[in-house]
Amino acid sequence: MFTLPKKIRDEYEEEQIEKTACLIPITDMDEWKKKQREIDAELEKKYKPYASINDINTPFEGELDLGEFSNLKAIKFMGFINPTKITSTNLSKNTKLTEISLQKTTLTSIDFLNQLPNPEKLEVLEIYDNNIQPTTLDFLRPFVNLKDCKLGLNKQFCIAGTDVDSGLEYIPENLAKLSSKAVKEGKNAMEINLIDCQPLRSDAKVAKIQDQLRPFNYDLEA
């Protein structure tokens, strides 16, 4: 369920080999397996704080509480690869998060983002293809260093098809500058996917934001 940075992983594997070698004198297989499980549990507890979460091979369902991963920097749950149903989320103890990617995980609320102890550290936020209730973009205000934001489909700043209908002033400055630069270079900020706010269904409230941006060629600083 979790992965380790290479340096830490090497330390983990070295310690695992060393501790497992101590089991060689044990001849009873059941006793050996029991001791091996104890070693694995001990190492998991020791190294968890250095882990990043990645569910590519692990289905998940229930409350996502990652407080024990104190050094966690990235969370990646991809429901389109394995069935994932997150009923609630608690990230209040994760002080080092720079990336949150919860794709197709049946999320219904973004309230958990208000718990982040250091929102200014977040650079990637991908929570698209969920069941998030209608909202505005003011929840983005604390994420001043956000570089990649996907709320709708797979684009750099995408709210396509969502019921987000206001709050352009809260789009992170980084993304606004990128869109402005693209327009000055003669590019279409929408075509290069700096912002995608297409109403993918007839009743999608995001059409209101599209109407605001059209006159300015999707230049967020205009």
HELIX and SHEET records of a PDB file:
HELIX    1   1 LYS A    6  ALA A   21  1                                  16    
HELIX    2   2 MET A   29  TYR A   47  1                                  19    
HELIX    3   3 LYS A   48  TYR A   50  5                                   3    
HELIX    4   4 ASP A  111  GLN A  115  5                                   5    
HELIX    5   5 PRO A  119  LYS A  121  5                                   3    
HELIX    6   6 LEU A  137  LEU A  140  5                                   4    
HELIX    7   7 LEU A  168  TYR A  170  5                                   3    
HELIX    8   8 GLU A  173  LYS A  184  1                                  12    
HELIX    9   9 ALA A  207  LEU A  213  1                                   7    
HELIX   10  10 ARG A  214  PHE A  216  5                                   3    
SHEET    1   A 7 PHE A   2  THR A   3  0                                        
SHEET    2   A 7 SER A  52  ASN A  54 -1                                        
SHEET    3   A 7 ALA A  74  MET A  78  1                                        
SHEET    4   A 7 GLU A  99  GLN A 103  1                                        
SHEET    5   A 7 VAL A 124  GLU A 126  1                                        
SHEET    6   A 7 ASP A 148  LYS A 150  1                                        
SHEET    7   A 7 PHE A 157  CYS A 158  1                                        
SHEET    1   B 2 PHE A  60  ASP A  65  0                                        
SHEET    2   B 2 THR A  84  ASN A  90  1                                        
END                                                                             
